[in-house]
Every structure is written in structure tokens, then in C-alpha cells.
């Protein structure tokens, strides 16, 4: 009760990292604040992408409906895909990377704090740039995969595909900068004794993901520049009349696109690998195998891209190669699932909301993996491709695998992030609503696809006999929406709570749980020395004494800066101005960027 | 004793798995992949059932193990802290090798099927050239000189069909689920010296006469969702009869409205884009209108076919099919101005076009012989010779 609590003396906690006025937040280079901003922004985009999905599902609830025009519908599914992949999935992972990596490896921030801030502002401005297209009536409408030559100026004369190519180009800069930052941080800034094979598995998965980011995003950047030059400067990369070939776009896009889906899912594997051991009271089973399988998945992921192109007529040898490669990648992935089960075997399982999400994620990802093997059987993929069967598959792996783990991660790390707990009671209702809603939405779609409904269609005819299944799927969509709203309610309810969570409420093993809840700005009073993979289970006293005990070290925390935000504006100008009629438009942006970088370089730190 | 949580999970799972079947049961599904009428379709379904059997088996084992674990190892106060097991090499090897073997069992027949399905054209195959357009299908028949259809493909049962496909604009995909898998229809670059232009192919033999529906399966712009087609598979004797009838010149319409429509049609802008075999309408830009009265739909599956529908379409194609590149009577499209036909004229033209049926012409026609004299110019859908009119 409020009065009882007011009379009991609360131990005063040191000032948390949340402290700061608006200027402090806008100029922050603190990885924890930046992580919060990434997460909050990505949540807003999740709501926008979810709204797009609900309009799509409402239009498709029955055959031959005219709720939205064909052109608007085509923009809706394009923006839904772009939003969920580039404005939700990737930024959410980066939000977690940002908040957790330094805390998990014993560092006080990332290697390049201002570069970190640059990545966030480019992400925010890039997302706003893409969404501004709606106000111009020119939202991208060529699908998230933007196939040539539909994307050409000839067949897409408006600005829609310019918003697409330039918007994604902008966002790619943010991702690549982030990848460089996290790799450098993990290699260079681990605390003494934090050997690579002692790092928490989440940081390992972030490490592999960051390598994928810095190698895959440049491929997309090249493809997008080719598209931009075709549309703006009259080049002919994808123009068949001049000897170009739209097939080139497909190869480049999917050479990016397949590693991209591993960029999306490896962080989820990392989150699951943190939650399950904690709530099993057992260490992760097969830690080394989990590291190596993650690396293997990252490597093999480069060799399977054309399984997105089985219908394009590449010829039997290419088809066979990619068929076999795609099946092979299922092996290290399956191994991970077995290791999670083995972690729980013999444990003391506590079904907190976070644990429910982690288990739900494993269960649904396995279903998505099964339909993936069905796709890999390429002669039958000729039936499955471009139908709702594929839509079912990737939502099972991405919504089930990624989004459910992200929700799990929120419930798990919320006390560390805020010092408060999300309600477990609401959490349970929220989990079951979301879980049932998600399965109701997407399980029927396996059947809808194999019974003859293609993808990316604004309507379908009565004769197909698929009205019932579609209605079921739409009902599931609305239930899913309720599940998301329940999460928001859970979050908002905590605003009135006192931030009195202990440092390690779950009894977890990894280093971030030694810090205050929420952590102080400088993370650790003293940099600890580690001797094990589970420091809080094997050496809690010395580690906690170093982290939260009296400060003996002196250190310097980087000050805030306006220059990353300033430079981010320049990046958007440099690329956005390709849409402007004057040829020197992009140069204005480049000059802006140059001013930003010079000031940044000479700014005292 | 089954705990409440696990029985709730099982009930939910059962409901989710069974409900879709109940909803789908009893409906007819003309585009189902589960009732193939070709060896192509049966081969790939066989692979699918093989993969499904193995993967569902794995799925059941994994999910059952998960549910067992959740029940058996739920935290209980009376139990000591669990032993910290970090791994087990033998177990890791076992659950790597077993999936690898299953992968091999799935992959080998799949690879064999890939090569079988993409074999070179069988000798004696019936060739059809498929050309994708935004948003309709053109079918040309090399073996049947002068025969061109739009949105409906006519083929014989029991003979290998070999499709050679490309697009006139953007990427489309040809998919008739009951016939088998889909193949993209690509715009292809100009070939280099001495090279053949790139084409994609499908090869199959239909074993049952009937009509099989499909639709474009690669997002191709505004009207992608309503770019449908139908394959009409005839028993061989019926197919020969269809070819005969299709190559015949349609007789002059007896209905006065249709007769007026015929006269108007050949004086209108329509013939700039459209062709009718055996007449002087030889436009190649839009769908071929030969024997339009026989077509199962208009607008590539958008609306049913009738004289009224044809009239509606001529007046305002975009009202029916957004994005259609055909001009209406009052609004232009794709650079073409409005046709300016009056409402009465439209009704007459529609009556004429709907009167063009093989049934009407079969009664009164002399079938065209296949031309053997190569010194004559090819008797294409061109200028009717005096012997052919009436």
C-alpha cells in the first residue's frame, strides 16, 4: 500500500542513466539511451506496420472486396514489408545490441559512441523519409523486394520507387555504421578475462550478425544505386531494350536478402539463449556448438540466395545447387533447437512471461523451419512460390522466431532497463492473446496458398472457395492486434511504479545482471575481471563488488554531441536529393555531411 | 495426471490444426495444387508428400519433447537445484547426423526431379508460345499457323505440351495449379549475335480433358490480382475440331444489330490494337478477339462474358479493371485517346463481337486447308481474299 511503502526507508540508488533533459537525450552518445530510442522508435513503426497489415487483412477477409483501391493496396503490402524488415526487425535487434553488448562484456560504451548516435538519427530520419511518401501520394508500391523492371521509370513513372530506392539506401548507411561499431566494440573492449568463448551467447550472435550486416548491406547498396541511376540518370542496368537484364536485380537483391533474414533471426536466437538458461536454472547446453552453428549459419547463408528464384528459369544445375544448400542449412539450425530443449531438460523451469515467449518462439520457429524445408524441395516450390504458403512460412519464422523473442526480451530485461517489472499477470494474458492470434492468422495461410491463392493480390475471386480460410486469418489478425495493444498497456501501467527492482531479480548468470537496475550511466564503478561464462553463478561476490562497490578507477565518459544528428540530416539530403530536378542536388547533401564530419572530427571529446 | 497447462496447449493445438480443414472441407477449389492432372503435378506432389512425412515426423517429435519437458521439469520447491550440464558431444553428433540423413533422403529425389522436369523438349511435343502482358496473356501456336488466342490456351490431352515463354513488359509468372508448378515469364534482353533470345519453359502432359484455371503469380503492377488464364484441354478428336473451327472465317452475322456492329468495328480505332483471324483486323497490341463469344471471361478473368459485359467493357475498361491500358469511349489510356463511340454504337459492336462463336461458324464454314504452297504469302489473319469473304 502506498502509505506503508512511504514510511519504509528505500535504499537510495545512484543516479540512473535515464537522467537527463531533452538536450541531453538529443545529443546523447550513451549506448543505453540510444538503445531506448531505437526500441521506442521501432515500436512506433511496429504499430504502423501492424495497421498496414490489418487493412490488408480486412480487404482480404472476403472475396472481391473494394475497401481500398488496387494501387493503394499494392503500396500497403510494400510498406508493410519494408516497415517490418527495415524499421522494426533490424532496429529492434540493434536496440538490444546497443543496450546489452557493453553491459554483457564489461565495457562502458561502444567503440564509437558518436557513430552510434549517427546510426540512430539516420534510422529515424530515413524512416520518416520513407513514410513521408504517403503524404505525396507516392508510397513505394513495387513490393519490398522491388523487382526490376517493374521498378523502372517506364513502368513506375511516379516518385514511389524513388522513395523506395533512396529510403532504403539511407537506412543502409545506418546499419553498416552500426555493424562496424559493434564488431569493433566486441573485439576491442571486452573486460579482462572475458574471452570470446566466455561471452554471453547473445553477444556472440550479435557479433555474427554484425559481420553479416557489413557484408550484405553493401550488396543492396550497389543494387539500389543501379536502380537509382537507371531511374534518374538514364543508365540501363535493368533495361532489356538496351541489353540490360532484370534478372541481375534479383540476384543482387537476394544475395543481400538471404543473409538479411539471418541478420533478422540470429539476434532472436541470442535472446532465446539468454532467457531459457536463466529460467531453467541451468547453463546453455552445448555453448560451443551454439557459437559454431551460428557462425556456420552465417556462412552457409551466403550460398542459398537463389532459393528465392527457383521459378525464374536458372537451369537445373543452379536449381540443384541451391536446393541442396538450402536443405543443408537446416542442419545447424535444427541443432540449435535441440540444444535449447536439452538446456531445459533436467532443469527447474519457471514459466515467467519471458520464458513463455522464448518457448513459444522456439515452438513456432520450428514450424516455420519445417515449411522452409518444403520450399527447399524446389520442384514443389514451383507450386508454393509466390503463394500464401510462403507468407505463412516467413511469418512463422519472423513473427514466431523474431517478434516473439523480442517480446520475451522486453519482459526479461525490463527490470534491468527501467528498474520496474512488467506485470506478469497482464503478461500472461498478453502472451496467450498474441500467441493464439498469431497462429490463427498464419496457420490457415499454409492451406490458402496450396489451394491456389497467390501473394500480393488486392483481391481474389469467390470461385476459389477460399473466403472461409481468409476470414479465419483476418480474425486472427485482429486478435494479434489486441495482443500488441495489451503489451502497450502493460508498459504504460509501469510508469506509476517505483523503480525498486533488484540488480538480478531472475537469478541470471551474465554480467549485465551485476549492474544496478537501471544501470548508472557509466555501467560499472570498476571494470570487473571475469573467470567464467556464468560470472554471477560462479563468482558473484568479487564481480558485484567490482561493479557496484566503491569506485577505485578513474575514467572519462564521452560528452554528448549535436554533430551526429546534424550529419544524419546531410545523409538524407545527399540521397533524397536524387529525386530533385537539379543534378547538383545530392552535392548539397554531401557538402552538409562534410561540414558535419569535419566538426565532429575536431570536436573535443 | 495431466497438468492444466499442457492439456490447454494440446486443445489449442488440435483446434488450430483441425479448424482450417473444417473450413475448407466441402468447398470446391479450382486452383488447388492437390488434384493434379499432369505427370508434372503428380511428380512434384509426390516429392512434397515425402518431404512432409519426414518433416512432420521431426516436428511432432520436437513439439512432443517440448511439451513433455514443460510438464516434467516444471519448477517444484521440493527439488534441488539442477545439475549444471554444459553439453554432451555424443548427443550433439547424433542429432546432427540423423537430420543430415533425412536431408539426403529428401534431397536426392528432389534433384532427380529437377533434371527430369527441365529436360529438353520431347520429340513431337505440342508447342505453345506464351507472351505475358500487363495484364493479359497471349498464346501463339507454332504448329497451328495463324491461330492466336488470348487468356485461354487450347491444347490436346495426352500429348506433351511444351511452353516457351517471355514477357512483352515486366516479369509475370504462369501458374495453373492443377497442371503443376509455375514458371516466371521474363522480359528478355536483346540476344547477342548468333544467340537465341532467352526464354523460360514448362513441359507437361495433361491426362484429363477439362478446363483448368490459373492466374499470374509474379507481382506485375496494378491489376496483377486479376490477370487470370484458363487452359482448355480437349480430347484429341475434339481438339482437331476446335482447331478447324478456330481457323475458319466467321460468317457474316445475321442479327441486324450485330451486322451494324461488324461494319462499325472495322471502321473504328479498335482494329489498331486488336485482331480477328480471317479479317482485316490485324492489330497486335491488345488481346486477340477471334471468337470472343466463346471466351469464358473478359479482361483476363475479370468479368463474365456476355453482350452486355462486352458493351460495359468497351465503354469503361478501367471501371472494371483498374489500370487497363485500353481506352474507353470517354477516357483515354496508355497514350491512346478515348474512342468516342456512342452508346448505341457500343451496343452494336458488342453484339457483333459476342456473336463470334465457333458454334455459329461451324455450321456455315468451309475449313481452311493448311497452306502448302510456300510461294504464296502466308494466309495470316490478314486481308480476306475474295474466296474467303462470306
Interface residues (C-beta under 8 A of the other chain):
Chain A: X69 X70 X71 X74 X142 X143 X147 X149 X150 X155 X240 X241 X243 X244 X245 X246 X247 X280 X281 X282 X283 X285 X286 X287 X288 X289 X311 X312 X313 X315 X316 X319 X320 X323 X324 X327 X328 X330 X331 X334 X335 X337 X338 X339 X341 X342 X344 X345 X346 X347 X348 X349 X350 X351 X359 X362 X363 X366 X367 X370 X373 X374 X376 X377 X378 X379 X380 X381 X382 X383 X385 X386 X387 X436 X439 X440 X443 X444 X446 X447 X450 X451 X452 X453 X454 X455 X456 X457 X458 X459 X460 X461 X463 X464 X465 X466 X468 X469 X472 X537
Chain B: X5 X12 X16 X17 X19 X20 X21 X23 X24 X27 X28 X29 X30 X31 X32 X33 X34 X43 X44 X45 X47 X48 X50 X51 X52 X55 X56 X58 X59 X62 X63 X65 X66 X69 X70 X73 X74 X75 X76 X79 X81 X82 X83 X84 X85 X86 X87 X88 X91 X92 X95 X96 X99 X100 X103 X106 X107 X110 X111 X113 X114 X115 X117 X118 X134 X169 X170 X171 X173 X175 X177 X180 X181 X182 X183 X184 X186 X187 X188 X189 X190 X198 X199 X200 X201 X213 X215 X216 X217 X218 X219 X220 X221 X222 X223 X224 X225 X226 X301 X322 X323
